[in-house]
Amino acid sequence: MADAKHDVIVVGAGNAAFAAALAAREKGMRVLMLERAGAAESGGNSRFTAGAIRFAYRGVDDLKAIMPDLTADEIAMSDFGTYTTEQFYDDMFRVTRYRTDPELCEQLVTKSFATMTWLRAKGIRFVPIWGRQAFKIAGKFKFWGGLTVEVSGGGPGLVDQETAIAAKEGIELRYETRALSLIYDGHAVSGVRAKHGGEVFDLTARAVILACGGFESNAEWRTRYLGPGWELAKVRGTRFNTGDGIAMALAIGASPYGNWSGCHAVGWDYNAPEFGDLAVGDGFQKHSYPFGIMVNARGRRFVDEGADFRNYTYAKYGRVVLEQPDQFAWQIFDRKVLQLLRDEYRIKRVTKVSATTLEELAAKLEGVDRDAFLAEIKAYNAAVRTDVPFNPNIKDGRSTNGITPPKSNWANRIDEPPFEAYQIGCGITFTFGGLRIDPRTAQVLDTDLAPIPGLYAAGELVGGLFYFNYPGGTGLMSGAVFGRIAGSSAGSALGR
């Protein structure tokens, strides 16, 4: 029997959940959101993001539609370029090795701009990502890597804005309320069993939308599905994403889908805490590696740091770091590029050493073979091409010759003091495996690939979009696109 108060229950309170709740509310639905965390930690991984969001746009006019307060001076000093749907498709297929589900990808790409204008109309404020996604060269910022826009206030700003908008629209949000299982009669879902303050109770509704994250905070599941060693990874975000939504859907016969052994994982400060710290936010990440080199415990480089823009490599290099001896690496920079390092390198809680000579630096790199490191630096410096100009805004082709692995872009000799080094481990952001949904409605499918009446899903727990890697900023976009589809579909199916 449907709850007299609620038509739709949304499990979760991050970006995907709010998009679902707001879209269902537009259809006249009475919406209840259940958030496992308390108010201070609410928002799932959305609160821990930097707020970058990827979408297709044709030029400045499209950007002005979602950032109407852009000034003429800001436009004049910025080369925003374009990011077409074709480029978005190319990036999604390229970084996932052509495994992204074509229908899911089509929804993501083609609905990205419309979803941005919808969020803007709801009251979300966006700003350009100056500094992190564009360097000022010859008096002008040039944006690169398909990312141009972030939410004002980053992840915390997004969650706070969406929380306020939901409250204004009459959506009920209950904190410290954990969904335990789905109410299912063998045909349709009609609510959830939940827990709050030690009490377990049933909440009924005509539809349930699962938007409560992946399983990255579940060490046992990480080791089971991602493989040995993943229990040693740090969690970049919330401690509450333990796979609850996936588990409760699988328990009633939902189809698992996607890259269950894959995840978004980055270089993360080696001494960061087990889970994300909201006081630091995204500051434990260390994403300026394209401008330096990374070495492991044996003193050896192990990746092409300049293979592509950071947006297209950072989400897969965390796994590579975890695979190194003792699961760590050091990022090495010299004076020539220190001014290009992102703000996260300047926080107080950072594992950093500095030196005026490479010999002194080698002695400070804890856990690293000193002699091998010095030999590696010497070989790397000798291989750097100096006939190609360095340009951080483009893939400049300033590469190395004759060494393995190569460095394809942004190669500079490391020979000018002071030298700085930062120790990193692996930080997992979210898991790629999850539930199979109908791309058009976001309705969860069962193992016979039939839709489960009354059950929808959005956000991290949707499988099939990402494999092996991930284009930066696509997570928030995916959550918003499929959250909106889920809420709208549920509302349309239920009517009034």
N, C-alpha and C positions, 0 to 999 in steps of 0.2 A: 504494500500500500504506500502511495507516495506521501512524503512528509507534507503536512499542510502549509509549511513555511517555505520550502525550497523545491525548485524544479531541477536545478543542476547543482551538483557538488563538484568542486574543483579541488583536487588533492595537490597541494603545493601552493607556494606564494612567491615564486620568482617571476621572471619576465614572461615565460610561456604561460604560466598559470594566470597572470593578470591579463594577458592578451585574450585568453580563453574566457575568462570571467567577464571582461568588458564586452566581448563580442556576443556572448550569450545574453548579457543584460540588454544589449541593443535590440535583441529579438523579444524583449519583454519578459525574459526569464527571471525568476527569483533565484539568486545565486548565493551559495555558501562556499567559502574557501577554507580549507583546513591546512594549517601550517604546523608542522611538527616542532619547529623551533619557537623560542620565545620572541617577543617583539625585537629585542636588541640584536638577535642573530637571524632574523627572518630574511627571506629573499633567496635562499638557496645560493647557488653559485653566481647568480646575477649580481648579488651584492659585492662579490669579490672581483668582478671584472673591472677592466679599465674603462669599459663603456664603448669601445670601438664597435661599429656596426657596418657590415658590408651590404651594399645594394647597388643595383644598376642605375646609372644616371647618364643623361645625354650631354650635360654641360652645366654652366653656371645657373641658367634659368631653373633647371630642376633642383639644384641645390638651394636656390633662393626660396623655392616652394616649401622646403622643410626648415630652412634657416632664414626667415624673412628679415631678421635683424642684421644680416650681413651688410656691412657698410661699403660704400664705393671704394674707400681706401683699402679695405681688406681684400676686396675683389681685385683691385689693381695690383696688389703686391703678391698675388697668389696665382699660380698656374694649376688650376684644379683638374684640367684635362677632362676626359670622359671615362666612364666605365660602363661599357655597353653590355647588353644581355649576352652578346656573343663572347665577350671577354670573361664574363662571370661563368658562363658554361665552360669555356676553355679551362679556366682555373679549377673549377670543380672536377672536371674529368681528368685533367692532368695530375693534380695532386693526389687523387684517389686511385690512380693507375687505371682509370676508365671503368671503375667498379661502382661508382655512385649510381643508385637506382634512377634511371632516366625520368620516370614519372614524378618521383619525389623531387628530383633536381629541377624539373620544369616548374613545379609549383613554387619552389624556393626562389628561383631566378625571376620568373615572370611576374610574381606577385611582390617582389621585394620593394620596388619603388612605391607601389600603391599602399603597401603596409606601412612604409615610412610616413607617407602623407596622412594615413589614418592615425598613426601614433601622434603625429604633430597636431592633428585636429583634436585629439583627446587631451592635449596639453603638455606632451613631452617636449622638452627643449633640447635642441641639438646644436653643436658647435663644430667648427673644423678642428682637425687634429694637427694643429701647428706644433712643430718641435718633434713630435714622435713619428709623424708620417711625412714630414717635409722639412728639408734643411734649407736655410736661406743661402742661396748662391747668387752672386751678382745682384743682390738687392731683392730677390724674388724667391718665394717659397714654391717649390715644385713637388706636388704630391705623387706618390709612387705606390705600387703594390696593390692597387684596387681599394685602398682604404683612405677615406677622406674625412669621415664624420664620426663623432663620438657623442654620447649623451652628456649633457651638461651635468657636472658632478660625478661623472663616471658611474660605476655600478651602484654605489650607495645612492647617488642622485636618482638613478633610474628607479630603484626599488621605492625610494621615498616618494617620488613623483607618482608612480603607479599606485602606491598605497593610498595616497591622498585622493587621487582621481576615483579609485574604486569606492572609497568611503562616500565621496560626494554623490556617486551614482547609486548608492543604496545597497552595495554589495557587502554582505556580512563576512567578516574574517575572524576566525577563531585561532588563537595562538596556542602553542603547547598541546596541540591535539593531533595525535598520530593515527593515521589510517592503518588498520591492521589487515583487513581483508575486504573483499567485495561481497556484497549480498547478491547472490546469483541462484536462480531457480532451475538452472539447466537450460534456460532459453534466453533470459534477459537479465541485465544488471539493474538493480533497483536501489542501490545505496552502498554504504560502507559500514563496516564495524570499526569503531574508533576507540581511542583511549585518551583520557584527560584526567590528570591528578589521581591516578590509580583506579579510576572507574572505567569500565569497558561498557560500551553501549552501541546501539545501532542507530544510524542516521539514514533515512530513506529519501530517495529523490527519483525523478524520472530519467535522469542520465548522470553519469559520472565521467569526469575528464581527469585523466591521470597526467600530471605535469610536475612530478616530484623528483626529477633527476635520475642519473644513472647509478652505478654501483661503485664509484671510485673511492668512497669512504669506507668500504667494506673490505678489510684486508684479506679475509678468507676468500671472498669472491674474486678479488683481484688475482690472487695466487691461483685459484681454480681456473679462471678463464684467460687471464693475460699470461700467466706462466710463472715458474719459479723466480724468486727475487723481487716480485712486484709488491710483496708485503713490506719491502724495505723503502719503497717510494714514499715521499711526503705528499700530502694532499694540499693542493693549492687553495681550495675553497672550503665549503661548509663541511662540517663533520656529520651532517644529517643525511647525506645522499648515500644510503646503504642498500639501494636496490629495492626498496619496499614496493614501489608501484609496479616494477617489473615482476617481482615475485608474486604479488597478489593476482596479476593478470595471467601469468603462466599457470597459476593454481586452478584457474577455471578454463584452461585450454587455449589460451592465446598463443599465437605463433611467434616464436623468437625469430629475429631477423637481424642481418647486418654483420658487422665485423666484431664478433664477440671477443676476439683475442687482440683487438686494437683499441687504442685510446689516444687522447690528446695529452701529451706529456712534454714538459719543457725543462730547460735548465733553470734550477731553483736553488737559492742559497743553501749551501750544504748544511748549515746549522739552523735552518728554519725549523719551527715547531712541527709536530705531527700533522696538524691541520692548519688551515688558514687563520691568520690573525687579522681581525678587522682594523686594528690600530695601524697595521702596516699595509693591509690591502694587497695590491698586486706588486708591492715593492720588493718582494723576495725574488721576483723573476730577474733574469739577467739576459737581455735580448740584443745587446750590441756586439755580439760575437762576430758578425760579418766584418767588423773593422779590426779584428785582432786574430789570434789563433787560440785553439783549445788543445791542451795536452792532457794525457792520462797519467796514471801512476808510474808508467814506464817511461815517462818523459816524451811520449810520441803523440803527434797529431793523429786524429782518427776519423775526421770528417772534412769535407770541403766546406769550410765556413762561409765561403762566398758563392755557393752553388746558385743561390737565388736570393731575392729580397727576403728579409727576415719573416715576413708574413707567410711565406710558403715553406719555410723549413723549421721554424721554432717548435711547432706542435709535434714534430717527429723526432727531434734531436734529444728530447728528454729520455726516450727509450734507448737511444744510442749511448747516452751517458750512463744509464743504469747497467748497460752491458759491459762497461769498462771494468778493469780490475778495481775491486773495492768500491765500485759504484760512485766514482767521483771524477771530476775534471777541474782543471784550472783554466780560466780565460786570461789571456795575456795581452796587454796593450802598452804602447809607449806614448811619449808626449804628443806625437803628431796627431793622434786621434782622440785624446782625452776629452776635448771639448765636444766631441760627437756622442759621448756616452749618455745614455738616457738617464733620467732623474733617479731611477731605481738604484743606480750605482753610488748615489750620494746619500743614501739613508744611513742612520746610525747603526742599525742592526745588519751589518754586512760582514762577510768573511773575506777580508782584504789584506794584502801585503803590498808594500811599496819598497822600491830600492833604487839606488843611483847607478848600479852596474848589474849586468845580467848574472854575474857570479854571485853577487849578494842576493839577487832575486831567487836564484836557483836554491840557495841555502834556506830560503824562507818558505818554499813551496812544500808544505807538509805532505808527506807520503809519496813524493815524487823522486825518481831516480835522478840525482843531480847531474851526473856526467852525461847521461843520455839526453836530458833536457837541453843542456848546453850544445850538444852535438846537433840536436834537432833544430834549435834556433839558428845555428850556423848554416845548416843545409837549407833551411827555409829562406833565410835572408839572401843567400847566394842565388836562389831560384826565382826571386821576385823580378818581374819585368818592370823596368823603370822608364821605358819608352812610351808607355801609355799613361795619360793623365788620370789622376784619382778623382772620382766624382761620386759622392755618396748618394746622389739623387737618381742615378741611373745604374743599370748593370754595365759598368764601365769597361769590362774586358781587361782590367789590370790584373793580370794573372801570374801564376808561377809556371816555370818550365822544368820538367825532368824530375819532379818529386811526386810521391804517392802518400796520401791523397793530394791531388792538386788543390789550389785555391783559384777559383775561376774568375772572381771579381774582387775589387777592393783590397788587393794585396799590397801591403806596405812593409818594408823592412822594419823589424823591431830593433832599433839601434839608437834611439834618442831618449836619454833619461829625462824625467823620471819614468820608471817602469811600474806598472800596476798590474796586479793579478787578483782574480776573484775566484773563490772555490765554489763549485756548484755540484749539486746532486740532481736527482730526478724529482720533478714535481708534477703529479698527475692532476689534470684539470677535469676531464670527464671521459667516460667510456663510450665506445662507438656502437656496441651491441645493444639491442633492445627489442622493442615490440614491432610487429608488422602492422602497418596501418594502410587504409585506403587513401591514396594520395589526394583524392578529390574531397574527401569528407573528414579525414583524420579518425575515422572509426577503426577500432582495433579489430583485426581479423583473427579467426581461430586457426587451428592447425589444418583444417580443411579449406582454408582461405575464404571462409564465409564471414561476413561482418557479425560481431557480437552486439546484439541490440542493447543500446543504452550505455556503451562503453567507447570512449574516445581517448586519444593520447596526443601529447605534444611535448616538445623540448628534448632534453638529453636522452630520455628513455625511448625515443623513436629510433629504430634501427634502419640502416640502409642508405643513409646519406653520406656518411664519412667512412673511408677505408684507408688505413695506413697513415693518413695525414689529413690536413685540414687547412683551408684558407682562412687566415686571421679575420676575426669579426663576423664569421658566418654563424656562430652559435647563437648570438642574440637575434640575428635575423631569422634563423630557422625557428627559434622559439616563438618569435612574434608572428611569423607567417602561419605556422601550423597551429599555434594557439588560437589565432583568429579564425582559421578554418574550423577547428574543433568546436569552438564556442558558437560560431554561426551555424554550423551543421547541426549541432545538438539543439539549438534553439529552433531552427527551421523544422527539424523532425518532430519536435514536441508540439510546436504551435502554442496557441493559448486557448 
